[in-house]
Amino acid sequence: MKRRKFINKAVAATLTGSAAALAACGNDQQEEKKLKDVNINFNKTYRWKMVTTWPPNFPVVGEGCVMMAKWIEEMSGGRMKITVYGGGELIPALECFDAVSNGAVEMGHGVAYYWAGKVPAAQFFGAVPFGMNANQSNSWVISGDGGKLWEEIYEPFDLLPITCGNTGVQMGGWFNRDINSPEDLKGLKMRIPGLGGKVFNKAGGTAVLVSGNEVYTNLERGVIDATEWIGPYHDYKMGFYQVAKNYYYPGWHEPGATLELLINKSKLLELPVDLQQIIKTAAYRLNHWMGAEFDAKNSIYLNKLVNEEGVQLKEFPREVLKTFHYHTNEAIAELTDRDATSKKVYESYTTFRNSLDSWSGISERAYYDKLTF
């Protein structure tokens, strides 16, 4: 009796499965239409190029782009293959924006303040001196209206920006002279981009913008007297300690530099919808990984610089920081007065930052100020 019941159930299951299979066959045309509607062709391979502002295979930021390309290929089952080029390999490092915008390549990776000459408001999506840190900037872009504004200002260039990494608070930079007062900034030539560069000019120095692979040589030959880059890990790898011993902090100019993935929007929309989402998801994954990797590496290499290489770790005097802060307000006011889009973006930036004050005052700020013994 038990065997008979088992056989009856098996036959019933088989018939049910066959009916479902027949129904599925009957819906072949409908399913095919659905696939066409979402533009999916599982037999087609898409090959894209990504250019970056970083030296080839540069630690964390450059290698992160290579990792992201690998993730996209794996998640797409091999249907999406992206070749990554470091700065200068395919095009000059600071021409990524134009190359992606005009469709010469499909993707780029860099920092928005590099394109300030084309889109002044883009600087607020890179780094703002004395502004929000990495976590706060991410919150503004992802959960505030920062992301919407970012897409809006890039729309005329057929570009879609996605937050794709953050350095966290950077170091203040390498100097070949002591900075004891604001007077010591006079006549100083420093590699420093974005709004920080404008502030440095107002403080009496001269800001110079060069790509990463030129910084060491310029510092060594005296073309520049100082440079900021990122933090201990990268600065060690770049060898700056060999040509400048004074290492200043904090990084007033970049308290949380947001890195961006640039995508040619027209080319993105030509992709199947699943590949579009895979690219965006991989970018957010890289955004998370980079922050963690910077924290993990910087603590190790700060000790190497100080204990093994004899680097002089120095804090900017308060009067120097006050000078930078004063000129920051001045530079932003000038920018927002002459550019309506910059004003709109900065109003959003400051509104969001102010909204965080009550919470951050009793959370992170209180933790660091009150709970360190």
Secondary structure, 3 states (H helix, E strand, C coil): CHHHHHHHHHHHHHHHHHHHHHHHHHCHHHHHHHHHHCCCCCCCCEEEEEEECCCCCCCCHHHHHHHHHHHHHHHCCCCEEEEEECCCCCCCHHHHHHHHHCCCCCEEEEEHHHHCCCCHHHHHHCCCCCCCCHHHHHHHHHCCCHHHHHHHHHHHHCEEEEEEEECCCCCCEEECCCCCCHHHHCCCEEECCHHHHHHHHHCCCEEECCCHHHHHHHHHCCCCCEECCCCHHHHHHHCHHHCCCEEEECCCCCCCCEEEEEEEHHHHHCCCHHHHHHHHHHHHHHHHHHHHHHHHHHHHHHHHHHHHCCCEEEECCHHHHHHHHHHHHHHHHHHHHHCHHHHHHHHHHHHHHHHHHHHHHHCHHHHHHHCCC
